[in-house]
Amino acid sequence: QIELTASRARDKRVLFLAAEGDPAAGGVVEQCREIYARIGKLLGASGSGLDAVVKTTEFVTPAGLAAYRRTAEVRREVFAAPYPAATGVICERLVQPDAQIAVEVVAVREAA
């Protein structure tokens, strides 16, 4: 699995993170929950948190599509209102054969 954090902003206020579901976690809902927990830890290590997330893009495979609607529950657990902008994209497959979801996140940290 590849996780990437990159920023061209000199003050490093804008963070880009991506993670793919761990098939060992279970189905699409469980993989989604595990992804956001992992992203939360990465943001915490950068001195930020999930409250800094302004946009998410979720890529879901056909195998996860039937239960994908239930991932909205996960987003309500993880984020507070006002919720980040969200986009869902159907994709044919992900890097790991049994992964059902991948998430890209854009976060904006407060100025130091």
C-alpha positions in Angstrom: 0.0 0.0 0.0 1.1 3.5 -0.8 0.2 6.5 1.4 1.3 9.9 0.2 1.3 13.3 1.8 2.4 16.1 -0.4 2.2 19.9 -0.3 3.6 22.6 -2.5 2.6 25.3 -0.1 5.6 26.7 1.7 3.7 27.1 5.0 2.5 23.5 4.6 -1.1 24.4 5.5 -2.7 22.4 2.7 -2.3 18.6 3.2 -3.2 15.9 0.7 -3.6 12.3 2.0 -4.7 9.1 0.5 -5.4 5.6 1.8 -6.8 2.4 0.4 -9.1 0.1 2.4 -7.6 -2.9 4.3 -9.4 -6.0 3.1 -8.8 -7.6 6.5 -11.1 -4.9 8.0 -14.2 -6.4 6.4 -16.6 -4.9 3.9 -16.8 -1.4 2.5 -18.2 0.2 5.7 -15.5 -1.3 7.9 -12.8 -0.5 5.4 -14.1 3.1 5.3 -14.0 3.3 9.1 -10.4 2.0 9.2 -9.3 4.4 6.5 -10.6 7.5 8.4 -9.0 6.2 11.6 -5.7 5.9 9.8 -6.1 9.4 8.2 -6.9 10.8 11.6 -3.6 9.5 13.0 -1.7 10.9 10.0 -3.3 14.3 10.5 -2.6 14.1 14.2 1.1 13.4 13.5 1.1 16.6 11.4 -0.3 18.7 14.3 -3.8 18.7 12.9 -6.9 16.6 13.0 -10.0 15.4 11.1 -11.6 18.8 11.8 -9.1 20.3 9.2 -10.5 18.1 6.4 -12.3 20.3 3.8 -12.9 17.7 1.0 -12.9 14.0 0.6 -13.1 11.8 -2.6 -14.1 8.2 -2.0 -13.4 5.6 -4.8 -15.6 2.6 -4.4 -15.4 -0.7 -6.4 -18.4 -2.6 -7.7 -18.0 -5.1 -4.8 -18.5 -2.3 -2.3 -21.3 -0.5 -4.2 -24.3 -2.2 -2.6 -23.3 -1.2 0.9 -21.6 2.1 0.0 -24.6 4.2 1.2 -23.9 3.0 4.7 -20.5 4.8 4.7 -22.4 8.0 5.2 -22.8 6.8 8.8 -19.1 6.6 9.1 -18.7 10.2 7.8 -21.2 11.4 10.4 -19.2 9.6 13.2 -15.9 11.0 12.0 -16.7 14.6 11.0 -18.8 17.3 12.6 -21.0 19.8 10.9 -20.4 21.5 8.7 -19.2 18.4 6.9 -16.4 18.4 4.4 -17.3 18.4 0.7 -17.6 14.9 -0.5 -17.4 13.1 -3.9 -18.0 9.4 -4.5 -16.5 7.8 -7.6 -17.1 4.3 -8.9 -13.9 2.6 -10.0 -13.3 -0.8 -11.6 -10.7 -1.9 -9.1 -8.1 -0.7 -6.6 -4.5 -1.8 -6.0 -5.3 -4.5 -3.4 -7.6 -7.0 -5.1 -10.1 -7.1 -2.2 -10.1 -3.5 -1.3 -13.5 -1.9 -1.8 -12.8 1.7 -1.1 -10.0 4.3 -1.2 -10.1 7.8 0.1 -8.3 11.0 -0.9 -8.5 13.9 1.6 -7.6 17.6 1.4 -7.1 19.2 4.8 -6.2 22.8 5.6 -4.4 23.4 8.9 -4.7 26.7 10.8 -1.8 29.1 10.3 0.9 28.8 13.0 
